[in-house]
Amino acid sequence: MGCSEKALLGGGCFWCIEAVYNRVNGVCSAISGYAGGARPNPNYEQVCSGATGHAEVVEITYDPEIISYEQILEIFWEVHNPTTLNAQGADRGTQYRSVIFYMNDDQKEKALGSIAEAQKGWSEQIVTELSPAPVFFPAEEYHQNYYTEHPTQGYCYAVIAPKIEKFMKKFGDKIKK
């Protein structure tokens, strides 16, 4: 099958989510971008204002023979807090909401099951939005592979690196070789 499937997820700052999924075996690409808002072709400043309605998301292209959609979601629940409405850590606003944009009815059903299973691990209610996939707008080039390009930058070191470390400890069998 190869890299024939896509997932579209938002879990706070897209740099964090992209950095994790770029390290997952079976993921062919993880592209930072924007989805779920009203403005066509938004830019970073517009999305950060909160006025466009877009979320920072990552479009994940993967090989379903290596990693399943359910496994993609299992990682998602571990690398962000799905119980904080419109916030992740110090990042606040609807652009940082937890969201699963499903591509088809099969993904929707699997996401519903995944949410129910993930809820067992959280004492607070999961507030992750579940919506049909809208148009995805790739973010500006300087946002792509941000962690890889700037690993010692303060945000990368303090926020992204611990998420990658958590992923690697919990999902050691899913790390790209």
C-alpha positions, 0 to 999 in steps of 0.5 A, a space after each residue: 500500500 505504501 504511504 496511502 493514508 492521511 490523518 489530520 490532528 491538532 494538539 497545541 503547537 504544531 511544532 510539537 506534534 510534527 516533531 513526534 510524528 516525524 519520528 514514528 515508523 510508518 509515517 512518511 511525512 508530517 506537515 505543519 499547517 492550519 485547518 478548521 477555520 473560515 479564511 482561505 490560505 491563512 498565514 501564521 500571524 492571522 491564525 495566531 490572532 485567533 480570528 480565523 478559527 483555524 487550529 494549528 494541525 499536522 497532516 500525517 501521511 502514513 503507511 497503514 501496513 506499518 502503523 494503523 490509524 488507531 496507533 497514530 491516535 494512541 500516540 496522539 493521546 500521550 503527547 498532548 493534554 486532551 482535557 484542556 479546552 483551547 490550550 496546551 501548556 502556556 499556549 492559549 486560544 482556539 488555534 491550540 485546541 485538541 482536534 481530530 479531523 477525520 477523513 472518512 466514516 471509518 476514521 470517525 468510528 475509530 476516533 470515537 473508539 479511541 476517545 472512549 479508550 483514552 478517557 479511561 486514562 484521564 480523570 478530567 473529561 477529554 474535550 478533543 473536537 472531532 470533525 470532518 476534515 476541512 481544507 488543510 493549508 500547509 504552514 509557511 516553510 520556516 515552520 516545517 521541521 522546526 524542532 529538527 532545525 532549532 533543537 536548542 531554541 528555548 521552546 524546543 528544549 523546554 516543551 518539545 524535547 520532553 514530548 519526544 522523550 515521552 514518546 520514545 519511552 512509551 513507544 520505543 517499538 514505533 521509532 523510526 530506525 
